[in-house]
Amino acid sequence: LGSEADKATYATLNRASQAAPALREGLTEDAAESAARHLHALLGSEGFAITDTDRVLATDGTVAEGLGMDAVATVLASGRAAVTRDVGPLGHAAVVAPLVVDDRVVGALVAVTQDATANLVRATTEVARWVSGEGFAQRAAEYAATGADDPAFLVYTSGTTGDPKGVLHAHRSAWGRRPMYAGWLGIGPQDVLVHAGAFNWTYTLGVGLTDPWANGATAVIYNGPRDPAVWGRIIALVQATLFAAVPGVYRQLLASHGVEGVDLSSLRHGLTAGEALSPDLHAAWVSMTGKPLYEALGMSEISTYISSGPSVPTRPGSPGKPQAGRRVAILPVDARGGADAGAAEVEVEVEVEVEVEQGATGLLAVHRSDPGLMLGYWRRPDEEAKAYRGSWFVGGDLAHLDREGYLIHHGRADDVMNAQGYRVSPQEVEKVLAGAPGVADVGVTEVEVRPGVRVITAFIVVSKDSSLGAQVSSPTAQDSSPTAQAILEYAGEHLAAYKVPKQVRFVRSLPRTANGKVIRRELHRVADGEPQALSSAATTEPRPDSA
C-alpha cells in the first residue's frame, strides 16, 4: 500500500474495528445497508460494501454492485488490508479492510475510491464507530429529543372563508396519518405518487411527500408552469401509480384534453380532496380514463379523516366513510359549551352509537384523542377554545351520516347562505350547476345587491367549445338573459326552489388559492373587475332577508 500504509498500520486498522461483532451480532442487514450509505456519502467514494465472513451484507454505489466474496477472500484469510481489482461489473479497483475483533476476522469493508489508502484509514475507523454504541449514540445526539406532543410544524388554513389561522401540529401527527394509508391512498413501497398541489397545506405536505416517505414509496414533485395538461404528461413520464389533486385540477385536466392519447397504464387510481367532488366530474374522469377516483374530506387541523378508497367503494355525492380507527361524531348545530351528548357518533371498528335521529344534519366533529389532531391555533387562544365542545373538535363542516355510514357533506357552517329563512350550502348548488350543459366551472355565494338585500349568485365559467360559451363570449352580447335563464332552468329541475340562484354572472375564471380552492368571498370582485363579465338577474325580485 506504499508509504501511507506505514502511517496506518494493520494494528491501527484492527483496533479501529474492535466493534465489528455488531455486523454479525445485532447489526441487521437493513442497518448494514444504512451504514454503507452513510460511508458512501461521508467519504465521497465511488462505492462501498460491507460483508461478513460468507456474504455481502450491503452495498452502496453502482460500482460495488455485483461484488462477490472472492473479491475479499484473501483479506478474510490473511486478516490484512489489500488492494483488489475487478470489483463489480465495471472492474474497478478497491481497498478491502478486515473487520477484526479479538484477533478474529468477522467481515470486511470494501471501499471503491481513487484515494484508496487515505480513505481506507478513515473509512475503517468510521465503520467501527458506526456499528458501535458510540456511533449510534452520536447520531442520536444529532437529533432533538422530542416527544409525541412537541411542536413539529406549522401550516396555515387556506383562508377561503376568513383570515388564515396558523395550525400547529405535533410530532404525533405522523402517527395519526396512518389510517389514510389503507383507508384512502392504498399506498405501498412500489408506488410512485404525483401530487399537483403546493406545499403550503397538509394535503400536499402529507399526501405528496411524507406519506410516500412513510411507506417507502416515491414522491414526484413538479414546480414548473401550471399548464393544466402537464399532469397527464408527467404521469406518463414517471410511470406514476397514484395521482393526487383538488377536483378543480381534474376538471381542468379533462377540459384541456390533457389525458387524451396519454399512456395512463401505470396509474392505479386518482385521489382528490380540498373541495367537494361533483358526481358529474367523478363520472367524467372514470369514463375518460377508466381509473377509479377516491375522494377524502379533511381540514388543516387533522388532514383527511373521511374517505373512499380501495376498500371503501365510492358513492356519488359522498366523500366516503370515517377511516378505520377514527372517532367521528355529528353534533347539533345549536349546541353550546362543552356538552358531549346529543351526538350521532361513529367509532370505526367499535359499535356505532346513534343518539339523535339518523340522517340529521349537524356539525362534523372528531375526538380530541386522535393523534393527528393539531396542538392548537398559533396565538389564537379564543378561536381555539371555540373549536372544542367537551371532548370533540368541531371544524365547522356540516354533514350527516346515512344508514350505511357514508357521510354527506353540506359545506361549512361559515359558508352557509340564507334563503327565505332556510340554510343553503353553496357546495350543494355548485355540484348541481357543474352538471349543466356548457358549464366548465362554477362558484356560488351570496351577493349584496342593495343595502340589506343579499341573493344567491352563481358565477359561471363556460366551456369554450359549447354553444353557451359562444353566446357569452360574443363581443356584442350585452344581455345574456337567455343563457342565464337556461342555467337557472336547469337548477330549477334539480334543486328546491329556494336553493336556485337568483343571479347568474359569467366570468373568465374563478378566484382560487394556490391549492385550487375557490375563494368565495372574492367572487363578486372578480365579476365587478371584468367589464366584459356579463351579469344576468333572474326574473324573481329578491326581498330583504331572503335569497
URCOR-V864814 format. One record per pair of residues at least 6 apart in sequence whose C-alpha atoms are under 8 Angstrom apart, sorted by the first residue. I is the first residue (numbers start at 1). J is the second residue. D is the distance in whole Angstrom. If there is no record, write none. Layout:
I_J_D / I_J_D
This chain:
1_82_7 / 1_83_8 / 1_117_7 / 4_117_6 / 4_118_7 / 5_117_7 / 8_121_7 / 10_80_6 / 10_81_7 / 13_97_8 / 13_121_7 / 13_124_7 / 13_125_7 / 14_98_7 / 14_99_7 / 14_100_6 / 14_101_7 / 15_100_8 / 15_101_8 / 16_124_7 / 16_125_5 / 16_128_6 / 17_99_5 / 17_100_6 / 17_101_7 / 17_124_7 / 17_125_7 / 17_127_7 / 17_128_5 / 18_99_8 / 18_100_6 / 18_101_5 / 18_102_7 / 18_128_7 / 19_101_7 / 19_128_5 / 19_129_7 / 19_131_6 / 19_132_5 / 20_99_6 / 20_100_6 / 20_101_6 / 20_106_7 / 20_107_8 / 20_128_6 / 20_131_7 / 20_132_8 / 21_101_7 / 21_106_7 / 22_131_6 / 22_132_7 / 23_32_7 / 23_52_7 / 23_106_8 / 23_107_8 / 23_131_7 / 24_52_7 / 24_106_8 / 27_131_7 / 29_57_6 / 29_58_7 / 32_50_7 / 32_57_6 / 32_58_6 / 33_57_7 / 33_58_5 / 33_59_6 / 33_60_7 / 35_127_7 / 35_130_7 / 35_131_8 / 36_48_6 / 36_49_6 / 36_50_7 / 36_58_6 / 36_59_6 / 36_60_6 / 37_48_8 / 37_59_8 / 37_60_6 / 39_48_7 / 39_123_7 / 39_126_8 / 39_127_7 / 40_46_7 / 40_47_6 / 40_48_6 / 40_60_7 / 40_61_7 / 43_119_7 / 43_123_7 / 45_111_7 / 45_112_6 / 45_113_5 / 45_114_8 / 46_61_6 / 46_63_7 / 46_111_8 / 46_112_5 / 46_113_5 / 47_59_7 / 47_60_6 / 47_61_4 / 47_62_7 / 47_63_6 / 47_64_5 / 47_111_6 / 47_112_5 / 47_113_7 / 48_59_6 / 48_60_5 / 48_61_6 / 48_64_6 / 48_109_7 / 48_110_6 / 48_111_5 / 48_112_6 / 49_56_7 / 49_57_8 / 49_58_6 / 49_59_4 / 49_60_6 / 49_64_6 / 49_67_8 / 49_109_6 / 49_110_5 / 49_111_7 / 50_56_6 / 50_57_6 / 50_58_5 / 50_59_7 / 50_107_8 / 50_108_6 / 50_109_5 / 50_110_6 / 51_57_5 / 51_58_7 / 51_107_5 / 51_108_5 / 51_109_7 / 52_106_6 / 52_107_4 / 52_108_6 / 53_76_7 / 53_105_8 / 53_106_6 / 53_107_5 / 53_108_8 / 54_69_7 / 55_69_6 / 56_67_8 / 56_68_7 / 56_69_7 / 59_65_6 / 63_87_7 / 63_88_5 / 63_89_7 / 63_90_7 / 63_92_7 / 63_112_7 / 64_87_7 / 64_88_5 / 64_112_7 / 65_88_5 / 65_89_7 / 66_87_8 / 66_88_5 / 66_89_6 / 67_87_6 / 67_88_5 / 67_89_8 / 68_88_8 / 71_84_7 / 71_85_8 / 71_87_7 / 72_84_8 / 72_96_7 / 72_108_7 / 75_81_6 / 75_82_7 / 75_96_7 / 75_97_7 / 75_98_6 / 75_108_8 / 76_98_7 / 76_105_6 / 76_107_7 / 76_108_7 / 79_98_6 / 79_100_8 / 79_105_6 / 80_97_7 / 80_98_6 / 81_95_7 / 81_96_6 / 81_97_4 / 81_98_6 / 82_95_6 / 82_96_6 / 82_97_7 / 83_93_7 / 83_94_6 / 83_95_5 / 83_96_6 / 84_93_6 / 84_94_5 / 84_95_6 / 84_96_7 / 85_91_7 / 85_92_6 / 85_93_4 / 85_94_6 / 86_92_5 / 86_93_6 / 87_93_6 / 87_94_7 / 92_112_7 / 93_112_6 / 93_113_8 / 94_110_6 / 94_111_5 / 94_112_4 / 94_113_6 / 94_116_7 / 95_110_6 / 95_111_5 / 95_112_7 / 95_113_8 / 95_116_6 / 95_117_7 / 95_120_7 / 96_108_6 / 96_109_6 / 96_110_5 / 96_111_6 / 96_120_8 / 97_108_6 / 97_109_5 / 97_110_7 / 97_120_7 / 97_124_7 / 98_105_6 / 98_106_8 / 98_107_6 / 98_108_4 / 98_109_6 / 99_105_6 / 99_106_6 / 99_107_5 / 99_108_5 / 99_109_7 / 99_124_8 / 100_106_6 / 100_107_7 / 109_124_7 / 111_119_8 / 111_120_7 / 111_123_8 / 113_119_8 / 128_135_8 / 129_135_4 / 129_136_8 / 130_136_6 / 146_171_8 / 147_171_7 / 148_170_7 / 148_171_5 / 148_172_5 / 149_170_5 / 149_171_6 / 149_172_6 / 149_375_8 / 150_170_5 / 150_171_6 / 151_168_7 / 151_169_6 / 151_170_4 / 151_171_6 / 151_375_8 / 152_168_8 / 152_169_6 / 152_170_5 / 152_171_5 / 153_168_6 / 153_169_6 / 153_170_7 / 154_166_6 / 154_167_6 / 154_168_5 / 154_169_6 / 155_166_6 / 155_167_5 / 155_168_7 / 155_200_7 / 155_201_6 / 155_202_7 / 155_300_8 / 156_164_6 / 156_165_5 / 156_166_4 / 156_167_6 / 156_200_7 / 156_201_7 / 156_300_7 / 157_164_5 / 157_165_5 / 157_166_7 / 157_167_7 / 157_201_7 / 157_300_6 / 158_164_6 / 158_201_8 / 158_513_7 / 159_165_8 / 159_519_8 / 160_513_8 / 160_517_7 / 160_518_7 / 160_519_5 / 160_520_7 / 160_521_7 / 161_414_7 / 161_415_7 / 161_519_7 / 161_520_7 / 161_521_7 / 165_377_7 / 165_378_7 / 165_380_8 / 166_377_6 / 166_378_5 / 166_379_8 / 167_300_7 / 167_301_6 / 167_374_7 / 167_375_8 / 167_376_6 / 167_377_5 / 167_378_6 / 168_374_6 / 168_375_6 / 168_376_6 / 168_377_6 / 168_378_6 / 169_301_8 / 169_373_7 / 169_374_5 / 169_375_5 / 169_376_7 / 170_374_7 / 170_375_6 / 172_371_6 / 172_372_7 / 173_371_6 / 173_372_4 / 173_373_7 / 173_374_8 / 174_372_7 / 175_371_7 / 175_372_7 / 176_370_7 / 176_371_5 / 176_372_4 / 176_373_8 / 177_211_8 / 177_303_8 / 177_372_6 / 179_305_8 / 179_323_6 / 179_324_6 / 179_325_7 / 179_326_8 / 180_304_7 / 180_305_7 / 180_323_7 / 181_187_6 / 181_211_8 / 182_309_8 / 182_310_8 / 182_311_8 / 183_307_7 / 183_308_7 / 183_309_6 / 183_310_7 / 183_311_7 / 183_312_7 / 183_323_6 / 183_324_7 / 184_271_8 / 184_294_7 / 184_295_8 / 184_296_7 / 184_307_6 / 184_308_6 / 184_309_4 / 184_310_7 / 184_323_8 / 185_271_7 / 185_309_7 / 185_310_8 / 186_309_7 / 186_310_6 / 187_212_8 / 187_215_7 / 187_217_8 / 188_212_8 / 188_215_6 / 188_216_7 / 188_217_6 / 189_212_8 / 189_215_6 / 189_216_4 / 189_217_4 / 189_218_8 / 190_216_8 / 190_217_6 / 190_218_8 / 191_212_8 / 191_217_5 / 191_218_6 / 191_240_7 / 191_241_6 / 191_242_7 / 192_217_6 / 192_218_5 / 192_219_6 / 192_220_7 / 192_238_8 / 192_239_7 / 192_240_5 / 192_241_5 / 192_242_6 / 193_208_7 / 193_212_7 / 193_217_8 / 193_218_6 / 193_219_5 / 193_220_6 / 193_240_6 / 193_241_6 / 193_242_5 / 193_243_6 / 193_244_8 / 194_208_7 / 194_219_6 / 194_220_5 / 194_221_6 / 194_235_7 / 194_240_6 / 194_242_6 / 194_243_5 / 194_244_6 / 195_204_7 / 195_207_8 / 195_208_5 / 195_220_7 / 195_221_7 / 195_243_6 / 195_244_5 / 195_245_6 / 196_204_8 / 196_221_8 / 196_222_7 / 196_231_8 / 196_243_8 / 196_244_6 / 196_245_5 / 196_246_8 / 196_249_8 / 197_203_8 / 197_204_6 / 197_208_8 / 197_244_8 / 197_245_6 / 197_246_8 / 197_514_8 / 197_515_5 / 197_516_8 / 198_204_6 / 198_514_6 / 198_515_6 / 199_205_5 / 201_300_7 / 201_515_8 / 202_300_6 / 202_303_6 / 203_273_8 / 203_274_8 / 203_300_8 / 203_303_7 / 203_304_8 / 207_244_8 / 208_219_6 / 208_220_8 / 208_221_8 / 208_244_8 / 209_219_6 / 212_218_6 / 212_219_6 / 213_219_7 / 228_249_7 / 228_252_6 / 228_253_5 / 228_256_7 / 228_258_7 / 229_252_8 / 229_253_5 / 229_256_6 / 229_257_7 / 229_258_4 / 229_259_7 / 230_258_7 / 231_253_7 / 231_258_7 / 232_253_8 / 232_258_6 / 232_259_5 / 232_262_6 / 232_264_8 / 233_258_8 / 233_259_8 / 233_262_7 / 234_240_8 / 235_241_8 / 235_243_8 / 235_264_7 / 235_267_7 / 236_262_7 / 236_263_6 / 236_264_6 / 236_266_8 / 239_264_8 / 239_266_5 / 239_267_7 / 240_266_6 / 240_267_6 / 241_266_5 / 241_267_4 / 241_268_5 / 241_269_7 / 242_267_6 / 242_268_6 / 242_269_6 / 242_270_6 / 242_271_7 / 243_267_8 / 243_269_7 / 243_270_5 / 243_271_6 / 244_270_6 / 244_271_5 / 244_272_6 / 245_271_7 / 245_272_5 / 245_273_7 / 246_272_5 / 246_273_5 / 246_274_6 / 246_275_7 / 246_515_7 / 246_516_6 / 246_517_8 / 247_272_6 / 247_273_7 / 247_274_8 / 247_275_7 / 247_276_7 / 247_277_6 / 247_281_8 / 248_516_6 / 248_517_8 / 249_516_7 / 250_281_8 / 250_285_8 / 251_281_7 / 251_440_8 / 253_259_7 / 254_285_7 / 255_440_8 / 259_288_8 / 259_289_7 / 260_288_8 / 264_289_8 / 267_291_7 / 268_291_7 / 268_292_8 / 269_291_5 / 269_292_5 / 269_293_6 / 269_294_7 / 270_291_7 / 270_292_6 / 270_293_5 / 270_294_6 / 271_293_6 / 271_294_5 / 271_295_6 / 271_296_8 / 272_293_7 / 272_294_6 / 272_295_5 / 272_296_6 / 273_295_6 / 273_296_5 / 273_297_6 / 273_298_8 / 274_297_7 / 274_298_8 / 274_516_8 / 274_517_7 / 275_297_8 / 275_517_6 / 276_319_8 / 276_427_7 / 276_431_8 / 277_295_7 / 277_317_7 / 277_319_8 / 277_431_8 / 278_316_8 / 278_317_7 / 278_431_5 / 278_432_8 / 278_434_7 / 279_316_5 / 279_317_6 / 279_431_7 / 280_434_7 / 280_435_6 / 281_434_8 / 282_293_7 / 282_316_8 / 285_291_7 / 285_293_8 / 286_292_6 / 286_293_7 / 294_307_7 / 294_308_5 / 294_309_5 / 294_314_7 / 294_319_8 / 295_307_6 / 295_308_6 / 295_309_8 / 295_314_8 / 295_319_5 / 295_320_7 / 296_304_6 / 296_305_7 / 296_306_6 / 296_307_4 / 296_308_6 / 296_319_5 / 296_320_7 / 297_304_5 / 297_305_6 / 297_306_5 / 297_307_6 / 297_319_6 / 298_304_4 / 298_305_6 / 298_306_7 / 299_395_7 / 301_373_6 / 301_374_5 / 301_395_8 / 302_372_5 / 302_373_5 / 302_374_6 / 303_372_8 / 305_322_6 / 305_323_6 / 305_326_7 / 306_319_7 / 306_320_6 / 306_321_5 / 306_322_4 / 306_323_6 / 306_407_8 / 307_319_5 / 307_320_4 / 307_321_5 / 307_322_6 / 307_323_7 / 308_314_6 / 308_319_6 / 308_320_4 / 308_321_6 / 312_320_7 / 312_321_8 / 313_320_8 / 314_320_7 / 317_408_7 / 318_406_7 / 318_407_6 / 318_408_5 / 318_409_7 / 319_406_8 / 319_407_7 / 319_408_7 / 319_409_8 / 320_406_5 / 320_407_6 / 321_405_6 / 321_406_5 / 321_407_6 / 322_328_7 / 322_346_8 / 322_348_7 / 322_405_8 / 322_406_8 / 322_407_8 / 323_348_7 / 324_348_5 / 324_349_7 / 325_347_7 / 325_348_6 / 325_349_7 / 326_347_6 / 326_348_6 / 326_366_8 / 326_370_7 / 327_345_8 / 327_346_6 / 327_347_5 / 327_348_7 / 327_366_6 / 327_367_6 / 327_370_8 / 328_345_6 / 328_346_5 / 328_347_6 / 328_364_7 / 328_365_6 / 328_366_5 / 328_367_6 / 329_343_6 / 329_344_5 / 329_345_4 / 329_346_6 / 329_364_6 / 329_365_5 / 329_366_6 / 329_367_8 / 330_343_5 / 330_344_5 / 330_345_6 / 330_361_7 / 330_362_5 / 330_363_5 / 330_364_5 / 330_365_6 / 330_399_7 / 330_400_7 / 331_342_6 / 331_343_5 / 331_344_7 / 331_362_5 / 331_363_5 / 331_364_6 / 331_365_7 / 332_342_7 / 332_343_7 / 332_361_8 / 332_362_5 / 332_363_6 / 333_362_5 / 333_363_6 / 336_389_8 / 337_389_6 / 337_390_7 / 338_388_7 / 338_389_4 / 338_390_4 / 338_391_8 / 339_389_6 / 339_390_6 / 340_389_7 / 340_390_6 / 340_391_7 / 340_392_7 / 341_355_8 / 342_355_6 / 342_356_6 / 343_354_7 / 343_355_6 / 343_356_6 / 344_353_7 / 344_354_5 / 344_355_5 / 344_356_6 / 344_357_8 / 344_358_8 / 345_352_7 / 345_353_5 / 345_354_6 / 345_355_8 / 346_352_5 / 346_353_6 / 346_354_8 / 347_353_8 / 358_401_7 / 358_402_7 / 358_403_7 / 359_400_5 / 359_401_5 / 359_402_5 / 359_403_7 / 360_400_6 / 360_401_8 / 361_398_7 / 361_399_5 / 361_400_5 / 362_398_5 / 362_399_6 / 362_400_6 / 363_394_7 / 363_395_8 / 363_396_6 / 363_397_6 / 363_398_5 / 363_399_6 / 363_413_8 / 364_394_6 / 364_395_7 / 364_396_7 / 364_397_5 / 364_398_6 / 364_399_6 / 364_400_8 / 365_392_6 / 365_393_5 / 365_394_5 / 365_395_7 / 366_392_6 / 366_393_5 / 366_394_7 / 367_391_6 / 367_392_5 / 367_393_6 / 368_391_6 / 368_392_6 / 368_393_6 / 369_391_8 / 376_384_6 / 377_383_8 / 377_384_6 / 387_393_6 / 387_394_5 / 387_395_6 / 388_394_6 / 396_412_5 / 396_413_5 / 396_414_7 / 397_409_7 / 397_410_7 / 397_411_6 / 397_412_4 / 397_413_6 / 398_409_6 / 398_410_5 / 398_411_6 / 398_412_6 / 398_413_6 / 399_407_7 / 399_408_5 / 399_409_4 / 399_410_5 / 399_411_7 / 400_407_6 / 400_408_5 / 400_409_7 / 400_410_8 / 401_407_5 / 401_408_6 / 402_408_7 / 410_425_6 / 410_427_7 / 410_428_7 / 411_425_5 / 411_426_7 / 411_427_6 / 411_428_8 / 412_425_8 / 415_425_7 / 415_426_7 / 416_423_6 / 416_424_6 / 416_425_5 / 416_426_7 / 417_423_6 / 417_424_5 / 417_425_6 / 417_426_7 / 417_445_7 / 417_446_6 / 417_456_7 / 418_424_6 / 418_545_8 / 418_546_7 / 418_547_6 / 419_455_8 / 419_456_8 / 419_498_6 / 419_499_7 / 419_545_8 / 419_546_5 / 419_547_4 / 420_498_7 / 420_545_7 / 420_546_4 / 420_547_6 / 421_545_8 / 421_546_7 / 422_498_8 / 424_499_6 / 426_443_8 / 426_444_5 / 426_445_6 / 427_444_8 / 429_444_7 / 429_495_8 / 429_499_7 / 429_500_8 / 430_442_6 / 430_443_6 / 430_444_6 / 432_491_7 / 432_494_7 / 432_495_8 / 433_439_7 / 433_442_7 / 433_487_7 / 433_490_8 / 433_491_6 / 434_440_7 / 434_441_6 / 434_442_6 / 436_487_7 / 436_490_6 / 436_491_8 / 437_468_8 / 438_462_6 / 438_463_5 / 438_466_5 / 438_467_7 / 438_468_6 / 438_469_7 / 439_460_7 / 439_461_6 / 439_462_5 / 439_463_6 / 440_460_8 / 440_461_5 / 440_462_5 / 440_463_5 / 441_460_6 / 441_461_5 / 441_462_7 / 441_509_8 / 441_510_8 / 442_458_7 / 442_459_6 / 442_460_5 / 442_461_6 / 442_510_8 / 443_458_6 / 443_459_5 / 443_460_7 / 443_510_7 / 443_518_7 / 443_520_7 / 443_523_7 / 444_456_7 / 444_457_6 / 444_458_5 / 444_459_6 / 444_520_7 / 445_456_6 / 445_457_6 / 445_458_7 / 445_520_6 / 445_521_8 / 445_523_8 / 446_454_6 / 446_455_5 / 446_456_5 / 446_457_6 / 446_547_8 / 447_454_5 / 447_455_5 / 447_456_6 / 447_457_6 / 447_524_7 / 448_454_4 / 448_455_6 / 449_455_7 / 452_544_6 / 452_545_7 / 453_542_7 / 453_543_7 / 453_544_5 / 453_545_6 / 453_546_7 / 453_547_8 / 454_542_8 / 454_544_7 / 454_545_7 / 454_546_7 / 454_547_6 / 455_501_7 / 455_502_6 / 455_503_7 / 455_542_7 / 455_546_7 / 455_547_4 / 456_499_8 / 456_500_8 / 456_501_5 / 456_502_6 / 456_503_7 / 456_547_5 / 457_501_5 / 457_502_6 / 457_503_5 / 457_504_6 / 457_505_7 / 458_501_6 / 458_503_6 / 458_504_5 / 458_505_6 / 459_504_6 / 459_505_5 / 459_506_6 / 459_507_6 / 459_510_8 / 459_523_7 / 459_527_8 / 460_504_7 / 460_505_6 / 460_506_5 / 460_507_6 / 461_506_6 / 461_507_5 / 461_508_6 / 461_509_6 / 461_510_7 / 462_468_7 / 462_469_5 / 462_472_8 / 462_506_7 / 462_508_8 / 463_469_5 / 464_470_7 / 468_483_6 / 471_477_7 / 471_480_8 / 471_483_8 / 472_480_7 / 472_483_8 / 472_506_7 / 472_534_8 / 478_534_7 / 479_534_7 / 479_536_7 / 480_534_7 / 480_535_7 / 480_536_6 / 481_536_6 / 481_537_7 / 481_538_8 / 484_504_6 / 484_505_8 / 484_536_6 / 484_537_8 / 484_538_8 / 485_538_7 / 488_500_7 / 488_501_7 / 488_504_8 / 488_538_8 / 491_500_6 / 491_501_8 / 492_500_6 / 498_547_7 / 501_547_8 / 502_537_6 / 502_538_5 / 502_540_7 / 502_542_8 / 502_547_7 / 503_535_8 / 503_536_6 / 503_537_4 / 503_538_6 / 504_535_6 / 504_536_5 / 504_537_6 / 504_538_8 / 505_527_7 / 505_533_7 / 505_534_6 / 505_535_4 / 505_536_6 / 506_527_7 / 506_533_5 / 506_534_5 / 506_535_6 / 507_526_7 / 507_527_6 / 507_530_8 / 507_533_5 / 507_534_7 / 508_533_7 / 510_518_7 / 510_519_8 / 510_523_7 / 510_526_7 / 511_518_6 / 511_519_6 / 511_520_8 / 511_522_7 / 511_523_7 / 511_526_7 / 512_518_4 / 512_519_5 / 513_519_7 / 527_533_6 / 527_534_8
